[in-house]
Amino acid sequence: MDGERVAFTEEANPHNYLKSVASGEADETMLEALADYVKCQEKRLVASTNVQSKAEEYRRDLGQAGIAVNDDECKRPPTAAALWNTILPRRTTG
């Protein structure tokens, strides 16, 4: 748009970069908005790290119990029924 300019660019690699586009002079409102954006991204990063840590802990605990799991199973906690079926052998009627 008219009057816009790239105010900041940081590139980690060609497909991973941050570009800030500004219009007008940088004022306190713009800086507050940028600070809020950074805070939100930091919270998302911490939450993502916590989820990964929980998945690794879950995988380790199951491995110590002798239960093999694949990566897809570690992305979400198992249901109670899945745990029950994994821990207890199935009974057959006969």
PDB file of N, CA, C and O in Angstrom:
ATOM      1  N   MET A   1       0.841  -1.182   0.000  1.00  0.00           N
ATOM      2  CA  MET A   1       0.000   0.000   0.000  1.00  0.00           C
ATOM      3  C   MET A   1       0.887   1.246   0.000  1.00  0.00           C
ATOM      4  O   MET A   1       2.078   1.183   0.305  1.00  0.00           O
ATOM      5  N   ASP A   2       0.281   2.365  -0.346  1.00  0.00           N
ATOM      6  CA  ASP A   2       1.023   3.614  -0.354  1.00  0.00           C
ATOM      7  C   ASP A   2       1.491   3.978   1.038  1.00  0.00           C
ATOM      8  O   ASP A   2       0.735   3.867   2.004  1.00  0.00           O
ATOM      9  N   GLY A   3       2.720   4.408   1.142  1.00  0.00           N
ATOM     10  CA  GLY A   3       3.262   4.875   2.414  1.00  0.00           C
ATOM     11  C   GLY A   3       3.787   3.781   3.325  1.00  0.00           C
ATOM     12  O   GLY A   3       4.326   4.073   4.392  1.00  0.00           O
ATOM     13  N   GLU A   4       3.639   2.516   2.919  1.00  0.00           N
ATOM     14  CA  GLU A   4       4.153   1.429   3.752  1.00  0.00           C
ATOM     15  C   GLU A   4       5.610   1.169   3.413  1.00  0.00           C
ATOM     16  O   GLU A   4       6.057   1.395   2.289  1.00  0.00           O
ATOM     17  N   ARG A   5       6.330   0.696   4.397  1.00  0.00           N
ATOM     18  CA  ARG A   5       7.731   0.344   4.188  1.00  0.00           C
ATOM     19  C   ARG A   5       8.081  -0.838   5.083  1.00  0.00           C
ATOM     20  O   ARG A   5       7.444  -1.054   6.113  1.00  0.00           O
ATOM     21  N   VAL A   6       9.085  -1.593   4.690  1.00  0.00           N
ATOM     22  CA  VAL A   6       9.573  -2.674   5.529  1.00  0.00           C
ATOM     23  C   VAL A   6      10.424  -2.034   6.612  1.00  0.00           C
ATOM     24  O   VAL A   6      11.448  -1.413   6.329  1.00  0.00           O
ATOM     25  N   ALA A   7       9.988  -2.193   7.861  1.00  0.00           N
ATOM     26  CA  ALA A   7      10.682  -1.559   8.974  1.00  0.00           C
ATOM     27  C   ALA A   7      11.743  -2.473   9.574  1.00  0.00           C
ATOM     28  O   ALA A   7      12.718  -1.994  10.153  1.00  0.00           O
ATOM     29  N   PHE A   8      11.561  -3.787   9.439  1.00  0.00           N
ATOM     30  CA  PHE A   8      12.487  -4.736  10.052  1.00  0.00           C
ATOM     31  C   PHE A   8      12.371  -6.069   9.335  1.00  0.00           C
ATOM     32  O   PHE A   8      11.267  -6.510   9.018  1.00  0.00           O
ATOM     33  N   THR A   9      13.502  -6.713   9.077  1.00  0.00           N
ATOM     34  CA  THR A   9      13.506  -8.054   8.493  1.00  0.00           C
ATOM     35  C   THR A   9      14.583  -8.879   9.182  1.00  0.00           C
ATOM     36  O   THR A   9      15.711  -8.421   9.362  1.00  0.00           O
ATOM     37  N   GLU A  10      14.228 -10.082   9.561  1.00  0.00           N
ATOM     38  CA  GLU A  10      15.189 -11.044  10.127  1.00  0.00           C
ATOM     39  C   GLU A  10      14.921 -12.374   9.460  1.00  0.00           C
ATOM     40  O   GLU A  10      13.801 -12.883   9.507  1.00  0.00           O
ATOM     41  N   GLU A  11      15.944 -12.942   8.837  1.00  0.00           N
ATOM     42  CA  GLU A  11      15.776 -14.194   8.098  1.00  0.00           C
ATOM     43  C   GLU A  11      16.652 -15.280   8.702  1.00  0.00           C
ATOM     44  O   GLU A  11      17.871 -15.135   8.781  1.00  0.00           O
ATOM     45  N   ALA A  12      16.010 -16.385   9.133  1.00  0.00           N
ATOM     46  CA  ALA A  12      16.752 -17.535   9.637  1.00  0.00           C
ATOM     47  C   ALA A  12      17.188 -18.407   8.464  1.00  0.00           C
ATOM     48  O   ALA A  12      18.306 -18.922   8.443  1.00  0.00           O
ATOM     49  N   ASN A  13      16.301 -18.565   7.495  1.00  0.00           N
ATOM     50  CA  ASN A  13      16.585 -19.255   6.234  1.00  0.00           C
ATOM     51  C   ASN A  13      15.541 -18.773   5.232  1.00  0.00           C
ATOM     52  O   ASN A  13      14.622 -18.049   5.617  1.00  0.00           O
ATOM     53  N   PRO A  14      15.651 -19.150   3.965  1.00  0.00           N
ATOM     54  CA  PRO A  14      14.725 -18.609   2.963  1.00  0.00           C
ATOM     55  C   PRO A  14      13.237 -18.821   3.254  1.00  0.00           C
ATOM     56  O   PRO A  14      12.408 -18.035   2.795  1.00  0.00           O
ATOM     57  N   HIS A  15      12.889 -19.855   3.999  1.00  0.00           N
ATOM     58  CA  HIS A  15      11.482 -20.126   4.273  1.00  0.00           C
ATOM     59  C   HIS A  15      11.084 -19.801   5.711  1.00  0.00           C
ATOM     60  O   HIS A  15       9.980 -20.138   6.139  1.00  0.00           O
ATOM     61  N   ASN A  16      11.967 -19.157   6.453  1.00  0.00           N
ATOM     62  CA  ASN A  16      11.690 -18.852   7.848  1.00  0.00           C
ATOM     63  C   ASN A  16      12.225 -17.450   8.144  1.00  0.00           C
ATOM     64  O   ASN A  16      13.406 -17.261   8.433  1.00  0.00           O
ATOM     65  N   TYR A  17      11.314 -16.469   8.062  1.00  0.00           N
ATOM     66  CA  TYR A  17      11.754 -15.100   8.275  1.00  0.00           C
ATOM     67  C   TYR A  17      10.637 -14.281   8.916  1.00  0.00           C
ATOM     68  O   TYR A  17       9.469 -14.669   8.899  1.00  0.00           O
ATOM     69  N   LEU A  18      11.020 -13.158   9.472  1.00  0.00           N
ATOM     70  CA  LEU A  18      10.083 -12.207  10.064  1.00  0.00           C
ATOM     71  C   LEU A  18      10.273 -10.877   9.364  1.00  0.00           C
ATOM     72  O   LEU A  18      11.392 -10.381   9.236  1.00  0.00           O
ATOM     73  N   LYS A  19       9.164 -10.306   8.912  1.00  0.00           N
ATOM     74  CA  LYS A  19       9.225  -9.019   8.229  1.00  0.00           C
ATOM     75  C   LYS A  19       8.162  -8.122   8.853  1.00  0.00           C
ATOM     76  O   LYS A  19       6.993  -8.502   8.923  1.00  0.00           O
ATOM     77  N   SER A  20       8.549  -6.966   9.295  1.00  0.00           N
ATOM     78  CA  SER A  20       7.620  -6.005   9.882  1.00  0.00           C
ATOM     79  C   SER A  20       7.393  -4.879   8.874  1.00  0.00           C
ATOM     80  O   SER A  20       8.340  -4.245   8.409  1.00  0.00           O
ATOM     81  N   VAL A  21       6.125  -4.643   8.546  1.00  0.00           N
ATOM     82  CA  VAL A  21       5.759  -3.582   7.616  1.00  0.00           C
ATOM     83  C   VAL A  21       5.114  -2.457   8.418  1.00  0.00           C
ATOM     84  O   VAL A  21       4.221  -2.701   9.230  1.00  0.00           O
ATOM     85  N   ALA A  22       5.561  -1.244   8.195  1.00  0.00           N
ATOM     86  CA  ALA A  22       5.062  -0.100   8.960  1.00  0.00           C
ATOM     87  C   ALA A  22       4.508   0.968   8.025  1.00  0.00           C
ATOM     88  O   ALA A  22       4.914   1.086   6.869  1.00  0.00           O
ATOM     89  N   SER A  23       3.586   1.725   8.553  1.00  0.00           N
ATOM     90  CA  SER A  23       3.045   2.876   7.850  1.00  0.00           C
ATOM     91  C   SER A  23       3.071   4.048   8.820  1.00  0.00           C
ATOM     92  O   SER A  23       2.542   3.952   9.928  1.00  0.00           O
ATOM     93  N   GLY A  24       3.678   5.141   8.415  1.00  0.00           N
ATOM     94  CA  GLY A  24       3.774   6.294   9.299  1.00  0.00           C
ATOM     95  C   GLY A  24       4.950   6.140  10.266  1.00  0.00           C
ATOM     96  O   GLY A  24       5.742   5.202  10.178  1.00  0.00           O
ATOM     97  N   GLU A  25       5.029   7.082  11.172  1.00  0.00           N
ATOM     98  CA  GLU A  25       6.119   7.080  12.140  1.00  0.00           C
ATOM     99  C   GLU A  25       5.857   6.056  13.243  1.00  0.00           C
ATOM    100  O   GLU A  25       4.713   5.848  13.647  1.00  0.00           O
ATOM    101  N   ALA A  26       6.922   5.421  13.726  1.00  0.00           N
ATOM    102  CA  ALA A  26       6.793   4.494  14.856  1.00  0.00           C
ATOM    103  C   ALA A  26       6.464   5.319  16.097  1.00  0.00           C
ATOM    104  O   ALA A  26       7.191   6.245  16.456  1.00  0.00           O
ATOM    105  N   ASP A  27       5.361   4.966  16.741  1.00  0.00           N
ATOM    106  CA  ASP A  27       4.987   5.667  17.964  1.00  0.00           C
ATOM    107  C   ASP A  27       4.780   4.638  19.079  1.00  0.00           C
ATOM    108  O   ASP A  27       5.013   3.446  18.880  1.00  0.00           O
ATOM    109  N   GLU A  28       4.348   5.098  20.236  1.00  0.00           N
ATOM    110  CA  GLU A  28       4.188   4.223  21.392  1.00  0.00           C
ATOM    111  C   GLU A  28       3.169   3.108  21.132  1.00  0.00           C
ATOM    112  O   GLU A  28       3.358   1.975  21.577  1.00  0.00           O
ATOM    113  N   THR A  29       2.095   3.431  20.414  1.00  0.00           N
ATOM    114  CA  THR A  29       1.075   2.431  20.116  1.00  0.00           C
ATOM    115  C   THR A  29       1.646   1.295  19.270  1.00  0.00           C
ATOM    116  O   THR A  29       1.372   0.124  19.534  1.00  0.00           O
ATOM    117  N   MET A  30       2.431   1.634  18.264  1.00  0.00           N
ATOM    118  CA  MET A  30       3.052   0.612  17.425  1.00  0.00           C
ATOM    119  C   MET A  30       4.016  -0.251  18.237  1.00  0.00           C
ATOM    120  O   MET A  30       4.048  -1.471  18.079  1.00  0.00           O
ATOM    121  N   LEU A  31       4.790   0.381  19.094  1.00  0.00           N
ATOM    122  CA  LEU A  31       5.741  -0.368  19.913  1.00  0.00           C
ATOM    123  C   LEU A  31       5.017  -1.292  20.894  1.00  0.00           C
ATOM    124  O   LEU A  31       5.461  -2.415  21.134  1.00  0.00           O
ATOM    125  N   GLU A  32       3.899  -0.818  21.462  1.00  0.00           N
ATOM    126  CA  GLU A  32       3.110  -1.665  22.360  1.00  0.00           C
ATOM    127  C   GLU A  32       2.538  -2.866  21.597  1.00  0.00           C
ATOM    128  O   GLU A  32       2.541  -3.984  22.111  1.00  0.00           O
ATOM    129  N   ALA A  33       2.055  -2.637  20.387  1.00  0.00           N
ATOM    130  CA  ALA A  33       1.506  -3.721  19.577  1.00  0.00           C
ATOM    131  C   ALA A  33       2.591  -4.744  19.256  1.00  0.00           C
ATOM    132  O   ALA A  33       2.342  -5.949  19.302  1.00  0.00           O
ATOM    133  N   LEU A  34       3.775  -4.275  18.938  1.00  0.00           N
ATOM    134  CA  LEU A  34       4.881  -5.179  18.641  1.00  0.00           C
ATOM    135  C   LEU A  34       5.283  -5.965  19.894  1.00  0.00           C
ATOM    136  O   LEU A  34       5.559  -7.162  19.808  1.00  0.00           O
ATOM    137  N   ALA A  35       5.317  -5.312  21.041  1.00  0.00           N
ATOM    138  CA  ALA A  35       5.641  -5.988  22.304  1.00  0.00           C
ATOM    139  C   ALA A  35       4.590  -7.043  22.636  1.00  0.00           C
ATOM    140  O   ALA A  35       4.933  -8.132  23.096  1.00  0.00           O
ATOM    141  N   ASP A  36       3.313  -6.733  22.406  1.00  0.00           N
ATOM    142  CA  ASP A  36       2.242  -7.707  22.645  1.00  0.00           C
ATOM    143  C   ASP A  36       2.388  -8.922  21.737  1.00  0.00           C
ATOM    144  O   ASP A  36       2.182 -10.057  22.168  1.00  0.00           O
ATOM    145  N   TYR A  37       2.741  -8.680  20.490  1.00  0.00           N
ATOM    146  CA  TYR A  37       2.948  -9.782  19.554  1.00  0.00           C
ATOM    147  C   TYR A  37       4.079 -10.689  20.041  1.00  0.00           C
ATOM    148  O   TYR A  37       3.956 -11.913  20.024  1.00  0.00           O
ATOM    149  N   VAL A  38       5.174 -10.078  20.472  1.00  0.00           N
ATOM    150  CA  VAL A  38       6.318 -10.857  20.959  1.00  0.00           C
ATOM    151  C   VAL A  38       5.923 -11.672  22.187  1.00  0.00           C
ATOM    152  O   VAL A  38       6.295 -12.840  22.295  1.00  0.00           O
ATOM    153  N   LYS A  39       5.175 -11.075  23.113  1.00  0.00           N
ATOM    154  CA  LYS A  39       4.729 -11.801  24.312  1.00  0.00           C
ATOM    155  C   LYS A  39       3.872 -13.008  23.937  1.00  0.00           C
ATOM    156  O   LYS A  39       4.045 -14.090  24.498  1.00  0.00           O
ATOM    157  N   CYS A  40       2.953 -12.830  22.996  1.00  0.00           N
ATOM    158  CA  CYS A  40       2.092 -13.943  22.558  1.00  0.00           C
ATOM    159  C   CYS A  40       2.913 -15.060  21.936  1.00  0.00           C
ATOM    160  O   CYS A  40       2.655 -16.234  22.200  1.00  0.00           O
ATOM    161  N   GLN A  41       3.889 -14.717  21.120  1.00  0.00           N
ATOM    162  CA  GLN A  41       4.720 -15.733  20.485  1.00  0.00           C
ATOM    163  C   GLN A  41       5.581 -16.466  21.507  1.00  0.00           C
ATOM    164  O   GLN A  41       5.808 -17.670  21.383  1.00  0.00           O
ATOM    165  N   GLU A  42       6.062 -15.742  22.518  1.00  0.00           N
ATOM    166  CA  GLU A  42       6.839 -16.390  23.578  1.00  0.00           C
ATOM    167  C   GLU A  42       5.974 -17.386  24.341  1.00  0.00           C
ATOM    168  O   GLU A  42       6.432 -18.479  24.673  1.00  0.00           O
ATOM    169  N   LYS A  43       4.720 -17.014  24.623  1.00  0.00           N
ATOM    170  CA  LYS A  43       3.810 -17.926  25.319  1.00  0.00           C
ATOM    171  C   LYS A  43       3.544 -19.171  24.482  1.00  0.00           C
ATOM    172  O   LYS A  43       3.520 -20.279  25.018  1.00  0.00           O
ATOM    173  N   ARG A  44       3.345 -19.006  23.178  1.00  0.00           N
ATOM    174  CA  ARG A  44       3.120 -20.156  22.294  1.00  0.00           C
ATOM    175  C   ARG A  44       4.333 -21.072  22.275  1.00  0.00           C
ATOM    176  O   ARG A  44       4.196 -22.296  22.289  1.00  0.00           O
ATOM    177  N   LEU A  45       5.524 -20.474  22.241  1.00  0.00           N
ATOM    178  CA  LEU A  45       6.751 -21.263  22.220  1.00  0.00           C
ATOM    179  C   LEU A  45       6.908 -22.056  23.516  1.00  0.00           C
ATOM    180  O   LEU A  45       7.265 -23.233  23.484  1.00  0.00           O
ATOM    181  N   VAL A  46       6.643 -21.419  24.648  1.00  0.00           N
ATOM    182  CA  VAL A  46       6.730 -22.107  25.945  1.00  0.00           C
ATOM    183  C   VAL A  46       5.700 -23.226  26.013  1.00  0.00           C
ATOM    184  O   VAL A  46       6.012 -24.325  26.471  1.00  0.00           O
ATOM    185  N   ALA A  47       4.476 -22.960  25.561  1.00  0.00           N
ATOM    186  CA  ALA A  47       3.429 -23.987  25.582  1.00  0.00           C
ATOM    187  C   ALA A  47       3.818 -25.159  24.689  1.00  0.00           C
ATOM    188  O   ALA A  47       3.617 -26.315  25.063  1.00  0.00           O
ATOM    189  N   SER A  48       4.370 -24.876  23.523  1.00  0.00           N
ATOM    190  CA  SER A  48       4.795 -25.925  22.605  1.00  0.00           C
ATOM    191  C   SER A  48       5.918 -26.754  23.225  1.00  0.00           C
ATOM    192  O   SER A  48       5.928 -27.979  23.099  1.00  0.00           O
ATOM    193  N   THR A  49       6.848 -26.101  23.882  1.00  0.00           N
ATOM    194  CA  THR A  49       7.955 -26.798  24.541  1.00  0.00           C
ATOM    195  C   THR A  49       7.431 -27.679  25.659  1.00  0.00           C
ATOM    196  O   THR A  49       7.910 -28.798  25.843  1.00  0.00           O
ATOM    197  N   ASN A  50       6.440 -27.182  26.416  1.00  0.00           N
ATOM    198  CA  ASN A  50       5.851 -27.971  27.499  1.00  0.00           C
ATOM    199  C   ASN A  50       5.160 -29.213  26.966  1.00  0.00           C
ATOM    200  O   ASN A  50       5.262 -30.279  27.573  1.00  0.00           O
ATOM    201  N   VAL A  51       4.459 -29.101  25.843  1.00  0.00           N
ATOM    202  CA  VAL A  51       3.781 -30.249  25.233  1.00  0.00           C
ATOM    203  C   VAL A  51       4.813 -31.281  24.798  1.00  0.00           C
ATOM    204  O   VAL A  51       4.626 -32.478  25.020  1.00  0.00           O
ATOM    205  N   GLN A  52       5.901 -30.828  24.181  1.00  0.00           N
ATOM    206  CA  GLN A  52       6.949 -31.748  23.754  1.00  0.00           C
ATOM    207  C   GLN A  52       7.581 -32.439  24.956  1.00  0.00           C
ATOM    208  O   GLN A  52       7.865 -33.635  24.903  1.00  0.00           O
ATOM    209  N   SER A  53       7.802 -31.698  26.036  1.00  0.00           N
ATOM    210  CA  SER A  53       8.387 -32.283  27.246  1.00  0.00           C
ATOM    211  C   SER A  53       7.472 -33.348  27.831  1.00  0.00           C
ATOM    212  O   SER A  53       7.932 -34.409  28.255  1.00  0.00           O
ATOM    213  N   LYS A  54       6.167 -33.058  27.850  1.00  0.00           N
ATOM    214  CA  LYS A  54       5.201 -34.029  28.365  1.00  0.00           C
ATOM    215  C   LYS A  54       5.185 -35.283  27.502  1.00  0.00           C
ATOM    216  O   LYS A  54       5.092 -36.393  28.027  1.00  0.00           O
ATOM    217  N   ALA A  55       5.274 -35.122  26.182  1.00  0.00           N
ATOM    218  CA  ALA A  55       5.282 -36.272  25.282  1.00  0.00           C
ATOM    219  C   ALA A  55       6.527 -37.127  25.525  1.00  0.00           C
ATOM    220  O   ALA A  55       6.443 -38.355  25.547  1.00  0.00           O
ATOM    221  N   GLU A  56       7.674 -36.481  25.705  1.00  0.00           N
ATOM    222  CA  GLU A  56       8.902 -37.225  25.970  1.00  0.00           C
ATOM    223  C   GLU A  56       8.811 -37.953  27.312  1.00  0.00           C
ATOM    224  O   GLU A  56       9.244 -39.099  27.432  1.00  0.00           O
ATOM    225  N   GLU A  57       8.251 -37.289  28.313  1.00  0.00           N
ATOM    226  CA  GLU A  57       8.075 -37.910  29.626  1.00  0.00           C
ATOM    227  C   GLU A  57       7.129 -39.103  29.530  1.00  0.00           C
ATOM    228  O   GLU A  57       7.384 -40.151  30.123  1.00  0.00           O
ATOM    229  N   TYR A  58       6.054 -38.947  28.794  1.00  0.00           N
ATOM    230  CA  TYR A  58       5.072 -40.008  28.596  1.00  0.00           C
ATOM    231  C   TYR A  58       5.724 -41.210  27.902  1.00  0.00           C
ATOM    232  O   TYR A  58       5.540 -42.353  28.321  1.00  0.00           O
ATOM    233  N   ARG A  59       6.495 -40.934  26.826  1.00  0.00           N
ATOM    234  CA  ARG A  59       7.175 -42.001  26.092  1.00  0.00           C
ATOM    235  C   ARG A  59       8.165 -42.729  26.999  1.00  0.00           C
ATOM    236  O   ARG A  59       8.242 -43.957  26.975  1.00  0.00           O
ATOM    237  N   ARG A  60       8.920 -41.975  27.798  1.00  0.00           N
ATOM    238  CA  ARG A  60       9.901 -42.577  28.698  1.00  0.00           C
ATOM    239  C   ARG A  60       9.222 -43.461  29.742  1.00  0.00           C
ATOM    240  O   ARG A  60       9.676 -44.573  30.013  1.00  0.00           O
ATOM    241  N   ASP A  61       8.127 -42.959  30.327  1.00  0.00           N
ATOM    242  CA  ASP A  61       7.403 -43.736  31.341  1.00  0.00           C
ATOM    243  C   ASP A  61       6.853 -45.031  30.765  1.00  0.00           C
ATOM    244  O   ASP A  61       6.946 -46.084  31.397  1.00  0.00           O
ATOM    245  N   LEU A  62       6.285 -44.960  29.575  1.00  0.00           N
ATOM    246  CA  LEU A  62       5.755 -46.166  28.948  1.00  0.00           C
ATOM    247  C   LEU A  62       6.880 -47.132  28.584  1.00  0.00           C
ATOM    248  O   LEU A  62       6.726 -48.347  28.714  1.00  0.00           O
ATOM    249  N   GLY A  63       8.006 -46.595  28.128  1.00  0.00           N
ATOM    250  CA  GLY A  63       9.144 -47.437  27.798  1.00  0.00           C
ATOM    251  C   GLY A  63       9.677 -48.159  29.023  1.00  0.00           C
ATOM    252  O   GLY A  63      10.058 -49.327  28.938  1.00  0.00           O
ATOM    253  N   GLN A  64       9.707 -47.475  30.164  1.00  0.00           N
ATOM    254  CA  GLN A  64      10.167 -48.105  31.399  1.00  0.00           C
ATOM    255  C   GLN A  64       9.202 -49.195  31.849  1.00  0.00           C
ATOM    256  O   GLN A  64       9.598 -50.146  32.524  1.00  0.00           O
ATOM    257  N   ALA A  65       7.940 -49.052  31.472  1.00  0.00           N
ATOM    258  CA  ALA A  65       6.939 -50.066  31.817  1.00  0.00           C
ATOM    259  C   ALA A  65       6.925 -51.206  30.799  1.00  0.00           C
ATOM    260  O   ALA A  65       6.144 -52.149  30.927  1.00  0.00           O
ATOM    261  N   GLY A  66       7.792 -51.113  29.790  1.00  0.00           N
ATOM    262  CA  GLY A  66       7.864 -52.169  28.792  1.00  0.00           C
ATOM    263  C   GLY A  66       6.808 -52.079  27.718  1.00  0.00           C
ATOM    264  O   GLY A  66       6.511 -53.075  27.057  1.00  0.00           O
ATOM    265  N   ILE A  67       6.228 -50.894  27.528  1.00  0.00           N
ATOM    266  CA  ILE A  67       5.181 -50.700  26.522  1.00  0.00           C
ATOM    267  C   ILE A  67       5.781 -49.914  25.358  1.00  0.00           C
ATOM    268  O   ILE A  67       6.237 -48.785  25.541  1.00  0.00           O
ATOM    269  N   ALA A  68       5.782 -50.501  24.172  1.00  0.00           N
ATOM    270  CA  ALA A  68       6.326 -49.830  22.989  1.00  0.00           C
ATOM    271  C   ALA A  68       5.288 -48.858  22.435  1.00  0.00           C
ATOM    272  O   ALA A  68       4.105 -49.183  22.338  1.00  0.00           O
ATOM    273  N   VAL A  69       5.746 -47.672  22.078  1.00  0.00           N
ATOM    274  CA  VAL A  69       4.855 -46.669  21.480  1.00  0.00           C
ATOM    275  C   VAL A  69       5.551 -46.076  20.268  1.00  0.00           C
ATOM    276  O   VAL A  69       6.779 -46.067  20.176  1.00  0.00           O
ATOM    277  N   ASN A  70       4.731 -45.574  19.328  1.00  0.00           N
ATOM    278  CA  ASN A  70       5.324 -44.854  18.201  1.00  0.00           C
ATOM    279  C   ASN A  70       5.102 -43.362  18.396  1.00  0.00           C
ATOM    280  O   ASN A  70       4.394 -42.954  19.318  1.00  0.00           O
ATOM    281  N   ASP A  71       5.696 -42.549  17.542  1.00  0.00           N
ATOM    282  CA  ASP A  71       5.640 -41.101  17.712  1.00  0.00           C
ATOM    283  C   ASP A  71       4.225 -40.549  17.671  1.00  0.00           C
ATOM    284  O   ASP A  71       3.916 -39.612  18.407  1.00  0.00           O
ATOM    285  N   ASP A  72       3.346 -41.107  16.824  1.00  0.00           N
ATOM    286  CA  ASP A  72       1.979 -40.608  16.730  1.00  0.00           C
ATOM    287  C   ASP A  72       1.236 -40.787  18.050  1.00  0.00           C
ATOM    288  O   ASP A  72       0.421 -39.945  18.425  1.00  0.00           O
ATOM    289  N   GLU A  73       1.515 -41.878  18.753  1.00  0.00           N
ATOM    290  CA  GLU A  73       0.833 -42.116  20.027  1.00  0.00           C
ATOM    291  C   GLU A  73       1.297 -41.148  21.100  1.00  0.00           C
ATOM    292  O   GLU A  73       0.572 -40.913  22.067  1.00  0.00           O
ATOM    293  N   CYS A  74       2.483 -40.583  20.955  1.00  0.00           N
ATOM    294  CA  CYS A  74       3.026 -39.681  21.971  1.00  0.00           C
ATOM    295  C   CYS A  74       2.586 -38.236  21.770  1.00  0.00           C
ATOM    296  O   CYS A  74       2.859 -37.386  22.618  1.00  0.00           O
ATOM    297  N   LYS A  75       1.925 -37.951  20.686  1.00  0.00           N
ATOM    298  CA  LYS A  75       1.502 -36.582  20.438  1.00  0.00           C
ATOM    299  C   LYS A  75       0.264 -36.217  21.241  1.00  0.00           C
ATOM    300  O   LYS A  75      -0.026 -35.035  21.427  1.00  0.00           O
ATOM    301  N   ARG A  76      -0.457 -37.201  21.710  1.00  0.00           N
ATOM    302  CA  ARG A  76      -1.641 -36.918  22.511  1.00  0.00           C
ATOM    303  C   ARG A  76      -1.752 -37.979  23.595  1.00  0.00           C
ATOM    304  O   ARG A  76      -1.318 -39.114  23.400  1.00  0.00           O
ATOM    305  N   PRO A  77      -2.320 -37.626  24.718  1.00  0.00           N
ATOM    306  CA  PRO A  77      -2.468 -38.623  25.770  1.00  0.00           C
ATOM    307  C   PRO A  77      -3.437 -39.718  25.337  1.00  0.00           C
ATOM    308  O   PRO A  77      -4.388 -39.445  24.604  1.00  0.00           O
ATOM    309  N   PRO A  78      -3.211 -40.941  25.777  1.00  0.00           N
ATOM    310  CA  PRO A  78      -4.113 -42.018  25.391  1.00  0.00           C
ATOM    311  C   PRO A  78      -5.432 -41.917  26.133  1.00  0.00           C
ATOM    312  O   PRO A  78      -5.520 -41.299  27.194  1.00  0.00           O
ATOM    313  N   THR A  79      -6.439 -42.524  25.569  1.00  0.00           N
ATOM    314  CA  THR A  79      -7.725 -42.577  26.259  1.00  0.00           C
ATOM    315  C   THR A  79      -7.623 -43.624  27.364  1.00  0.00           C
ATOM    316  O   THR A  79      -6.723 -44.464  27.354  1.00  0.00           O
ATOM    317  N   ALA A  80      -8.543 -43.566  28.304  1.00  0.00           N
ATOM    318  CA  ALA A  80      -8.558 -44.547  29.395  1.00  0.00           C
ATOM    319  C   ALA A  80      -8.716 -45.954  28.828  1.00  0.00           C
ATOM    320  O   ALA A  80      -8.072 -46.890  29.302  1.00  0.00           O
ATOM    321  N   ALA A  81      -9.565 -46.106  27.822  1.00  0.00           N
ATOM    322  CA  ALA A  81      -9.787 -47.426  27.223  1.00  0.00           C
ATOM    323  C   ALA A  81      -8.507 -47.948  26.573  1.00  0.00           C
ATOM    324  O   ALA A  81      -8.198 -49.134  26.681  1.00  0.00           O
ATOM    325  N   ALA A  82      -7.764 -47.076  25.900  1.00  0.00           N
ATOM    326  CA  ALA A  82      -6.523 -47.500  25.261  1.00  0.00           C
ATOM    327  C   ALA A  82      -5.505 -47.948  26.306  1.00  0.00           C
ATOM    328  O   ALA A  82      -4.822 -48.955  26.119  1.00  0.00           O
ATOM    329  N   LEU A  83      -5.403 -47.203  27.402  1.00  0.00           N
ATOM    330  CA  LEU A  83      -4.492 -47.614  28.472  1.00  0.00           C
ATOM    331  C   LEU A  83      -4.921 -48.944  29.064  1.00  0.00           C
ATOM    332  O   LEU A  83      -4.094 -49.828  29.286  1.00  0.00           O
ATOM    333  N   TRP A  84      -6.195 -49.083  29.316  1.00  0.00           N
ATOM    334  CA  TRP A  84      -6.728 -50.311  29.907  1.00  0.00           C
ATOM    335  C   TRP A  84      -6.410 -51.511  29.018  1.00  0.00           C
ATOM    336  O   TRP A  84      -5.975 -52.555  29.505  1.00  0.00           O
ATOM    337  N   ASN A  85      -6.629 -51.358  27.718  1.00  0.00           N
ATOM    338  CA  ASN A  85      -6.372 -52.450  26.767  1.00  0.00           C
ATOM    339  C   ASN A  85      -4.879 -52.744  26.623  1.00  0.00           C
ATOM    340  O   ASN A  85      -4.494 -53.880  26.345  1.00  0.00           O
ATOM    341  N   THR A  86      -4.043 -51.728  26.811  1.00  0.00           N
ATOM    342  CA  THR A  86      -2.601 -51.917  26.696  1.00  0.00           C
ATOM    343  C   THR A  86      -2.050 -52.646  27.917  1.00  0.00           C
ATOM    344  O   THR A  86      -1.187 -53.515  27.793  1.00  0.00           O
ATOM    345  N   ILE A  87      -2.554 -52.290  29.095  1.00  0.00           N
ATOM    346  CA  ILE A  87      -2.018 -52.837  30.338  1.00  0.00           C
ATOM    347  C   ILE A  87      -2.540 -54.234  30.620  1.00  0.00           C
ATOM    348  O   ILE A  87      -1.783 -55.111  31.038  1.00  0.00           O
ATOM    349  N   LEU A  88      -3.820 -54.444  30.397  1.00  0.00           N
ATOM    350  CA  LEU A  88      -4.410 -55.740  30.715  1.00  0.00           C
ATOM    351  C   LEU A  88      -4.562 -56.591  29.463  1.00  0.00           C
ATOM    352  O   LEU A  88      -4.959 -56.085  28.413  1.00  0.00           O
ATOM    353  N   PRO A  89      -4.248 -57.888  29.565  1.00  0.00           N
ATOM    354  CA  PRO A  89      -4.442 -58.752  28.395  1.00  0.00           C
ATOM    355  C   PRO A  89      -5.940 -58.905  28.105  1.00  0.00           C
ATOM    356  O   PRO A  89      -6.783 -58.846  29.000  1.00  0.00           O
ATOM    357  N   ARG A  90      -6.225 -59.100  26.846  1.00  0.00           N
ATOM    358  CA  ARG A  90      -7.636 -59.285  26.461  1.00  0.00           C
ATOM    359  C   ARG A  90      -8.095 -60.663  26.881  1.00  0.00           C
ATOM    360  O   ARG A  90      -7.365 -61.648  26.768  1.00  0.00           O
ATOM    361  N   ARG A  91      -9.300 -60.711  27.360  1.00  0.00           N
ATOM    362  CA  ARG A  91      -9.899 -61.996  27.748  1.00  0.00           C
ATOM    363  C   ARG A  91     -10.644 -62.562  26.556  1.00  0.00           C
ATOM    364  O   ARG A  91     -11.310 -61.835  25.818  1.00  0.00           O
ATOM    365  N   THR A  92     -10.528 -63.824  26.383  1.00  0.00           N
ATOM    366  CA  THR A  92     -11.271 -64.465  25.308  1.00  0.00           C
ATOM    367  C   THR A  92     -12.343 -65.343  25.925  1.00  0.00           C
ATOM    368  O   THR A  92     -12.139 -65.980  26.958  1.00  0.00           O
ATOM    369  N   THR A  93     -13.437 -65.355  25.292  1.00  0.00           N
ATOM    370  CA  THR A  93     -14.520 -66.201  25.784  1.00  0.00           C
ATOM    371  C   THR A  93     -14.458 -67.533  25.048  1.00  0.00           C
ATOM    372  O   THR A  93     -14.071 -67.584  23.880  1.00  0.00           O
ATOM    373  N   GLY A  94     -14.822 -68.561  25.700  1.00  0.00           N
ATOM    374  CA  GLY A  94     -14.728 -69.802  24.965  1.00  0.00           C
ATOM    375  C   GLY A  94     -15.217 -70.948  25.687  1.00  0.00           C
ATOM    376  O   GLY A  94     -15.191 -72.063  25.168  1.00  0.00           O
TER     377      GLY A  94
END
